[in-house]
Amino acid sequence: MFNPRLTETLSDFPFARLNALLAPIAPPANLSLINMSVGEPQGAMPAFARKIVNDEIDGWNRYPPNQGLPELNQAICDWLTRRYKLPKGLLDPNRHVHPTAGSKEGVYIIASVATPLQKGGGKPIVALPNPFYQAYLGGAVMSGAEPLLVNATEANGFLPDYEGLDEQTWKRITVAYLCSPANPQGAIAGKEYLQKLLRLCRKHDTVLAVDECYAEIYTGAAPPGALEAALEIDETGGKNPFHNLVVFHSLSKRSNAAGLRSGFVAGDPKIVAMILRWRTYGGPQIPIAVQKASVALWNEETHPVTTREWYVKNFRIAEQILHNRFGYYTPGGGFFLWLDVGNGEEATRKLWREAHVKVLPGAYACRETDGVNTAERYIRVALVHDEKTTREGLGRLASVL
């Protein structure tokens, strides 16, 4: 009755598994819950954006345009041009960008958009880093491709070693996912890494799908982007410098606006056009009021600085409390701690039982390869709360573990 890809290949979502793990355990009633398992920003969305949503009440009786409001597409192009120092006028708002319902929708559908029935003489492969954001796996499985999980461990800088895949495997890969800064480890792919990977993808007619949704959350230098990396190795003479490449962004982290579900895809015009076609047939269109608020958020550059400072302060707290424990390091980007606690599930249960702190076992964001789950020693801790709550949560964690 049901699609076996959904019922058999995709296991329970990590947070459902987490709730089942903790269900038999009663947390201490004298301690308030501190939920550090979900990467949901707890800062406030800028007031000017909330006002726009409230003021645009008349727009709720109209269908949003499938292609996005022209002013939103232009704002996205302008932001990409500023952020990655692209030549002015290079990006065409009618060809290079398309709004999506958050970056999650975009990274989910790209596998279906870019995966043919066969490739390289066999079943197509979609490659993704391991650990991974669950939408990558969902997109790979529902596209009909074979998911290939490429481990991203400490030994390789927490970035997947796609170069290590053999030629026959590459011939079958339709999409290769990358997240930079990475979720959960916070690793940043440098330009050289991006360019080598893009060259590999182009050699094998593979789409490189780069999730850059954490690109505005960083602790040192701003992470480079795949579009700027591609522009430096353009072989097309400017005709299509982004061929075989798409990037995904969101207002969720940059603007504390997870509930807006507002993001975009940008890059190769041929791929962007196919994503628009896919969404025209079935994708949710972003409400007009949300699109107008998004225009303002992409155009305004002071609030991301405040957002970034929020996380930098939290990492300073983490350094003070955890600097010599659990293999602690301050990541280059993102807002997660990736802590080696020996056994992630045991540590998660202990934190819930004794400290009323909720974290995510690393193994739940990872799958076994060759019989080993490389993330089973870890927990992922989201530093999304205010300074006081972060200090309290990490203090409890340190005292219990």
N, C-alpha and C positions, 0 to 999 in steps of 0.2 A: 504493500500500500504506500509506503514511504520511500523516498530516495535513499538508497543504501549509503550513498556518500555522506549523507547527513546523519544517519542512524548508526552506521558501523565504523566509518573511517574517522569521523570527528568525535572525540571523547568529550566528556563534560567540560564546560568552560572552567577556567582556573578558579574563579570565585565561587562557583557551585561546589567544586571539590574542596575548597577551603572551608566553606560553611559546613560541609559534611564532616570534615576532619575535626572541627571544633564543637560540633553539636553535642557530643556526649559530655563535654567538659563545662563545669560551672565556674565562671570567672569570679574573682573576689568582689563581693558586693560593696565593699568599702572604698573601692577604687573606681573612678570614672573610666569609661571606655575611651581609649585613644586608638583610632583606626589609622594605621600607617600602611595598610595593604593596597589601597587604591590611589592611583595617580590622578586624583581629582583636585585641581587647584582650589584652595580655600580662601584666597584673596578675593577682593571685590572687583567685579567688572567696572570699568570706568563709568562714572555717572552720565557723561555725555552720550554714551552708547545706550544706556538704559532709557534715557529720555527719548531718544530717537525711536526706539521700539514702542514706547508708550504713545508717542505723538502720531505714529503712523497707523492709527486704528482703522482709518478708511481703506487702507490697502488690503485688509484681510478678506475683502469680498472679491478679490481678483486673483486669477491664476498667475503665479510668477512665470516669467519667460524661461523657456527651457535653457536658453543659452546664457542666462544671467543678465542682470541689468548692465547696460553699457558703462555706466559710471563705476560699477563694481569691477568689471573686467579691466578698466583703465587704472583703477586704484591698485589692483593686484600687479599689473605691469609696472606701474610707477614704483611700488614697494620693492619688487624684485630688482629693478634697475638700481635703486638706491642701495639696497642691502648688499648686493653682490657686484656693485660697480660695473654694471653692464652698459654698453653704449646706448645713449638715449635714442629712442625710436626703434631699437632692435626688436623689441617684443611687440607683436601686433595683438591688441586685445580681442580681435575677432578670430585669431588663429592659434595663438600660443598658450592661452589660458582658458580654463573653464571652472566655474565654482562647483563645489561639491558639498554634500552634507557632512562637513568635517573631513579631516584627512582619512578617517576610518573608511568612509564609503569609497573613496578613491583607491586606496590600497587594496580593498576587497575586490573591486570590479576589474582592476587592471589585468588580473590573470585570465578572466573570462574573455576580455576584449582582445588580448594578445595571444591566445592559445588556439592553434589550429587543431584539426582532428589527429594529425600525425606530424611528426617532425624528425628528421634525421633517420628515417626508416623505422621508427618505433613510436611508442606512446610518448607524448610530450612530457617534459619534466619542468616543474617550477621549483627553482632553488630559493631557499630562504635561510637566514642565519638562525642558529640554534644556541641559546634561547631566542625567542621570537615574540612579536606582537601577534596575538591570536588571529587577527583579521588576515594576516598573510597566509596562514595555514588554511583558514576557511576559504579564502579566495582560490588558493591552489587546488584544494580538494573539489570544490564545486565547479571548477573549470573543466574537470575531467582529467587533469594532468596528474602525474605522479609527483608527490612532494619529495624534494631532496633536502634534507636538513644538514647544513654545513656548520660544524661546531665553531663557536666563537668563544675561545677560552683565554685564560690569562696568558698562556704560552704564545698565542698569536695576537696579543694586544686587544683581546675581546672583539676582534673583527673577523668575519668569516674568511677562510682561506679559499676563495674561489679559484685562484690561480692553480691550486693543487689538484683541481678536477681534471680528469683525463679528457682527451679529445673526443672520444665517442660519447661521453656524457654531455659535453658541451654542445655537440651537434643536436641533441634532443632538447636542450633547455630553451624554453620560450620566454620566460621571465626570470630575472634574478633580482630578488629583493635586497635592499640594504637600508638600515636605519642609522642615521648619523645626525646628532649624537645618539648613541645606541640606547635602546630600552631593553634590558635594565642596567647595563654596565656603565653607560655614560661615555663610552669610547667615541672619539671623533675621527672620521676618515679624512686624512689629508688629501691635498690635491693629487699627489702622485698616486696614491691608492685609487682614488676615483678615476683618474685617467687610465691607469692600467686596466681597471675593471671595465670601463667603458669601451676600450679598444677590444678587449676580449668579447664583449657582448656584440659589438659591431661585426667582428670577424665571423661570428656564428649566427648573425641575424637574430639576436636575443634582445629583448627589451630590458633595459636597466631601470628599475623602479626604486627611486630613492626617497624614503620617508624622512623628511626634514622637519617634522612637527615640533622637535625640541630645539630648533636652530637658534631661537632667541633666548634660550636659557643656557647660559654658559658661565664658567668661573674664571676663565682667562681670556685668551683671544677668541674673537668671534669665529665659529666654525666656518670653513669654506663650504661653498655650495657646488652641487654637481653641474649647474648651468654654467657657472663661471669656469669650472674645470674643463667643461666641454668646449667652451668658446676658445680656450687656449690651444686646443688640438683640432680645430676645425679643418676638415679635409674637403669641404664642399665649396670653399670660396665664398662663404656667407649665404649660400642658397638654403641650407638647412643645418646650421651648426649643432642642433640638438637631436639629430636623427638617432633613433633607437633609445632615446632617453626621456623619461618623465620624472618630475619631482612632485612631492605632495607637502602641503603646508596647512596649518590650521590656526584659528584664533584661540583655540582652547588653552594653550600654554602661554602664548605671547600676551594675551589680554585677559587671562582668567575668565574666559568666556566659553567654557565647555558646553554649557547648555544652549548656546546659540546654534551649535552644530554647523559651523561655517568654516569652510576651508576651500582649497582649490588644487587642481592639477595644472602643471605647466610643462612645456617642453615641445617635443616633436609634434608639429601640426597634424600629421597624419594620425597619430595616436590620439591626440586631443579630440580630433573630429570623430573618431570611433567611440570615444568615451561619451561624447555628446549624443551620438546615435543611441548608444546603450541606455543612457539615462532618459532620453526622450520616450523610449518604450516602457520604462518601468521604474526609473529612479525617482526618489522624492525630490521635489523642487524646493529650494530654500525660500521661505516666505519673503515677500517684498520688504517688510519692516526689518527683518533680519539682514537682508542684503544691504539696505540703506545704513543700518548701524555698522555693518561690516566695512562699508566704504570709509566711514569716519575712523574706524579702528585701524585700518591699514594705512590711512593717511597721517595718523598722529603718532609721533615718535618719542614722546616723553614717558608715557605710561609703561612701555616695555622696560625702560630703565628702572622704574620703581619695582616692577615685577621681578627683574633680575636681582635687584638688591635684596629682596625678600629671601630668595633662595641662597644667595651668597652668605647672608647672615645665618641661615640654618646650617649651611655646611661648616661655618666657623664653629658653631655649637657642637656639631658632630665631631669635628677635629679635636675639640677640647675634651670631649667625653670618651671618644672611641679611638683616638689616634694610634694607639699601640695595641689594638685588639682586633680580632676577626679579619685580619688582612686589610684593615681600613685604608682606603685611599680616597682623595677628593677627585671626583670624576671631572672630565673636561666639560661636560654638558649634561643636560637633563636635571632631574631632581630626585633621583633614586640613590640609595646606598645599596651596594651589592656585597653582602657580608658573608665571609666564610665562617660558618658556625659549626662545622663538622657534620651535622645532620639537620637539614632545613626543616623537615617535618617535626622532628623532636623539639627543636628550638621554638617552632611556631606554637606547638601545644603547650610548652612550658611557659612561654610569654603570656599566653591566654589564661592559663591556669593560675599563674602566680602574680601577673602584673596587669591583667586586663588590657594588654596591648595586642593589636591584631596586625600581623605582617603576612607576607605571601611566601610560602616555600619556593625556593628557586626552581625546584623540579617541576612545579606546576606551569612554569613558563618555558619548559624545555621538553624534548622528547628523547627517548633512548636512541642511540646510534651504536651499532655493534654491541648491544646488550648493556650499554652504560649510559646513565643520565649524568652528563657532565656538570649539571647544576644542582645535584642533590645535596651538596654540602652547603649551599647558600640560602640566604633569605633576602628578599627584596623589601626595602623599607622606603616608603614614600615620604619625603620631607616637604609636605605641602601645607602644613599647619603654621600658625603664627609662632613667634620665637618662644613664648612661654610654653605652649603645648609641645613644641618640638623638644625643648629642653626636658620637660617632664617625661615625655615618651622615651627618649633616648636614655635618660637617667634610669628609668625602670628597666629598660632593656639591659643596660650594662650591669645593673645590680643583680638581675636574675640569671643572666647567662655568664 
